């Protein structure tokens, strides 16, 4: 009996230790977002103690995704793809739909920077398959980004009607879930899509919405860009 209580105590200690490690890892992942310089963020992600002892697969995959995204921002795209594929392999068939969707989106973005348009389209569509039935705000936000990204590819391919179709689908999700942080990009993508088709009145309407959002938020960094449009 004493042995059993001792073993139970050891199990509880292990669970408590793992939980504390996971909490530390999550906290350090959030801390990494505050590091503005991508090279400095890479150094932080590779050296932070809590990120070297991750035991939870979902946290480990989120770490690898963040590491991959940061390498992409530092223009080390091959290394970015390596870590993003590591993350995708780690989640495998596990039911981490939102996380897998984010990884696919990151793979698509990185592929685009390498001009691998077919790969990017494949990854974005795979991401949509993961989040298509996720009726949450986070799932909707990712879905709107994926749809907008696919619309951007069709714009590059000069398939402007398809580009508008996906831009409108993205904006519909934004409106349905009232994704306030996505209205700026939603209107901007629609402005480009309508402009490409020669729908100048509709393009102007969405560009004015973009300008209004900028003025309301007091973000002057996009102001000249909006006036130019």
Long-range contacts (C-beta under 8 A, 24 or more apart in sequence): 18-55, 18-56, 21-50, 21-53, 21-54, 21-55, 22-54, 22-55, 22-56, 22-59, 24-49, 24-50, 25-50, 25-51, 25-53, 25-54, 25-56, 25-59, 25-63, 26-59, 29-59, 29-62, 29-63, 29-66, 32-66, 32-70, 38-70, 38-71, 38-73, 38-74, 39-74, 41-70, 42-67, 42-70, 42-71, 42-74, 45-70, 57-90, 57-91, 57-94, 57-96, 58-91, 58-94, 58-96, 58-99, 60-87, 60-90, 61-87, 61-88, 61-90, 61-91, 61-96, 61-99, 61-103, 62-87, 62-99, 64-90, 65-99, 65-102, 65-103, 65-106, 68-106, 68-110, 69-106, 72-106, 72-109, 72-110, 72-113, 77-110, 77-113, 77-114, 80-106, 80-110, 81-107, 81-110, 81-111, 84-110, 97-130, 97-131, 97-134, 97-139, 98-130, 98-131, 98-134, 98-136, 98-138, 98-139, 98-142, 100-127, 100-130, 101-127, 101-128, 101-130, 101-131, 101-134, 101-139, 101-142, 101-143, 101-146, 102-127, 102-142, 104-130, 104-146, 105-142, 105-145, 105-146, 105-149, 108-146, 108-149, 109-149, 112-149, 112-153, 117-153, 117-156, 117-157, 120-149, 120-153, 121-150, 121-153, 124-149, 124-150, 124-153, 125-150, 137-177, 137-179, 140-173, 140-174, 140-176, 140-177, 140-179, 141-177, 141-179, 141-181, 141-182, 143-170, 143-173, 144-170, 144-171, 144-173, 144-174, 144-179, 144-182, 144-186, 145-170, 145-182, 147-173, 148-185, 148-186, 148-189, 151-189, 151-193, 152-189, 155-192, 155-193, 155-196, 160-193, 160-196, 160-197, 161-197, 163-193, 163-196, 164-190, 164-193, 164-194, 164-196, 164-197, 167-192, 167-193, 168-193, 183-209, 183-213, 184-210, 184-213, 184-214, 187-213, 191-229
